[in-house]
Amino acid sequence: MIKTKLMKNKKFAVILAGCGVYDGSEIHEAVSVLLAIEKSGSEYECFAPDVNQYHVINHLTGKVEKEVRNVLVESARIARGKVNKLNEFDPKNFDAIVFPGGFGVAKNLCTFAFDGADCLLNPETEDAIIEAHEARLPIGALCISPVLIAKVLGKGALTIGDDIDTANAIENMGAIHQNTSGSEIIVDKENKIVTSPCYMLNSPISVIAQGAENVISALLKLM
């Protein structure tokens, strides 16, 4: 009788940066990532740093509000309450790590929105990327999130679409940028990085969802 080995479901760590395109995680991208993971037969856990947002944007008017919100608390809106503090991330418990986009990535997880290639990273975000890379976990990054990977690792083939200024900043940080469109992805097999431009190209939500599925599918192949 031939014995078959039971394969455990692959598990993704999804790193959120708040809730809302202008000051947190881009909701469509984040949900598309979670849905793509589940559709693949895999599992996920969400994480976010327990820090205050840089600021709060009224998404109806575009104006800055005079209030303070917490990144972890706001991320719980997307995760339906099931979100862990980012300092609890342990790469031994996961098969891949994924960063959806949104301006919160460039404001809360790092200072790229203000400092470009000279940006500073939230320490917990930096630690998570370093630990994941050292553990050889595949890393996925959508929209603006590849700037995190470029800044921390200083290498890799990445894409944010075709924005010249952001592409130049990525190359100034040591990575290689490749132009893409739509739901295309760039797969760096050597460094186990998968990126897609998503809303950096202002694509329709159907393209965002396809981009997320393409990223998750590629990450599974890199495991």
Secondary structure, 3 states (H helix, E strand, C coil): CCCCCCCCCCEEEEECCCCCCCCCCCHHHHHHHHHHHHHCCCEEEEEECCCECCCEECCCCCCEECCCCEHHHHHHHHCCCCEEEHHHCCHHHCCEEEECCCHHHHHHHECHHHHHHHCCECHHHHHHHHHHHHCCCCEEEECCCHHHHHHHHCCCEECCCCCHHHHHHHHHCCCEECCCCCCCCEEECCCCEEEECHHHHCCCHHHHHHHHHHHHHHHHHHC
